[in-house]
Amino acid sequence: MCGQRKGPNELLKSGRGTHNGRVYGRGSRNDVRQHQSGLQGIGLSCQAEVLDGVQIAAMSAQMALLTSALANSEQRRVAEQQSMSATAQQIKEQVLNLARQPTASSPAEDINDDSEEEEDFVDRTP
């Protein structure tokens, strides 16, 4: 695992070695300014790997969502296709039933001049 960068106070306190009276390993003034202003960049390769891991996790989650959405879409498509197929079958059966029925006579032949129908009329009772 990658070592964590130290805060500005720790950078100033830690001295890793001396040579000719100089203390090495304290960090530069630029490092301290970056820490104080929050402009800390990716300083170590393991930090880049962590970011890549975060990106990979986010992409994996997005792929899972998209895969789920695709499966749902496929289920809806299959259901719609089955529904349309059933509707088409019903329409086909209705058309075949209409074709089997004898043709009805024209409306002009059904008109009777007999007044029997008029006799069936009943007046309102008071």
C-alpha positions in Angstrom: 0.0 0.0 0.0 1.1 3.5 -0.6 2.4 5.8 2.1 0.3 8.8 2.9 1.7 12.3 2.4 2.3 14.3 5.5 0.5 17.5 6.4 2.4 20.8 6.4 3.3 20.7 10.1 4.7 17.2 9.8 6.7 18.1 6.8 8.5 20.8 8.7 9.1 18.7 11.8 10.5 15.6 10.1 14.1 15.6 9.1 15.4 12.4 7.6 19.0 13.0 7.4 21.8 15.5 7.5 24.7 16.2 5.2 27.1 19.1 5.6 24.7 20.7 8.1 21.6 20.6 5.9 18.5 18.7 6.8 17.0 16.6 4.0 13.5 15.1 3.6 11.6 18.1 5.0 9.8 18.9 1.7 10.0 22.1 -0.3 8.2 25.3 0.4 6.1 24.5 -2.7 4.9 21.3 -1.0 3.9 23.3 2.1 2.0 25.9 0.0 0.2 23.1 -1.9 -0.9 21.5 1.3 -2.0 24.8 2.8 -4.0 25.8 -0.3 -5.4 22.3 -0.9 -3.8 22.0 -4.3 -2.2 18.8 -3.6 -1.7 16.8 -6.8 -1.0 13.2 -7.5 2.5 12.9 -6.1 2.8 9.2 -5.9 2.1 6.5 -8.4 0.0 4.5 -5.8 -2.3 7.6 -5.5 -2.8 7.3 -9.2 -3.7 3.7 -8.8 -6.2 4.5 -6.1 -7.8 7.0 -8.4 -7.9 4.5 -11.2 -9.5 2.0 -8.8 -12.1 4.6 -7.9 -12.8 5.3 -11.6 -12.9 1.5 -12.2 -15.4 1.1 -9.4 -17.6 3.9 -10.8 -17.4 2.4 -14.3 -18.3 -1.0 -12.9 -21.3 0.4 -11.1 -22.4 2.2 -14.3 -22.0 -1.0 -16.3 -24.1 -2.8 -13.8 -26.8 -0.2 -14.1 -26.7 -0.3 -17.9 -26.8 -4.1 -17.9 -29.8 -4.0 -15.7 -31.5 -1.4 -17.9 -30.8 -3.5 -21.0 -32.2 -6.6 -19.4 -35.4 -4.7 -18.4 -35.7 -3.3 -21.9 -35.3 -6.7 -23.4 -38.0 -8.1 -21.1 -40.4 -5.2 -22.1 -39.6 -5.8 -25.8 -40.4 -9.5 -25.5 -43.6 -8.8 -23.6 -44.7 -6.2 -26.2 -43.9 -8.7 -29.0 -45.9 -11.4 -27.3 -48.8 -9.0 -26.8 -48.7 -7.9 -30.4 -48.5 -11.5 -31.6 -51.6 -12.4 -29.5 -53.5 -9.3 -30.9 -52.5 -10.2 -34.4 -53.8 -13.8 -33.8 -57.1 -12.5 -32.5 -57.5 -10.2 -35.5 -56.7 -13.1 -37.8 -59.3 -15.3 -36.1 -61.9 -12.5 -36.4 -61.2 -12.1 -40.1 -61.5 -15.8 -40.7 -64.8 -15.9 -38.7 -66.1 -13.0 -40.8 -65.1 -14.9 -44.0 -67.0 -18.0 -42.9 -70.3 -16.2 -42.2 -72.8 -16.2 -45.0 -73.1 -12.8 -46.7 -76.0 -10.8 -45.4 -78.7 -9.6 -47.8 -78.7 -6.1 -48.8 -80.7 -3.6 -46.6 -83.2 -3.0 -49.4 -84.4 -6.6 -49.3 -85.0 -6.5 -45.5 -87.5 -3.7 -45.7 -91.1 -5.0 -45.5 -94.1 -3.1 -46.5 -96.2 -5.0 -44.0 -97.6 -3.0 -41.2 -97.3 -5.9 -38.6 -94.4 -4.1 -36.9 -96.6 -1.1 -36.3 -99.2 -3.2 -34.6 -96.7 -4.3 -32.0 -96.4 -0.7 -30.8 -98.1 -0.2 -27.4 -99.5 3.1 -26.3 -98.5 4.5 -22.9 -100.9 3.7 -20.2 -102.1 6.6 -18.1 
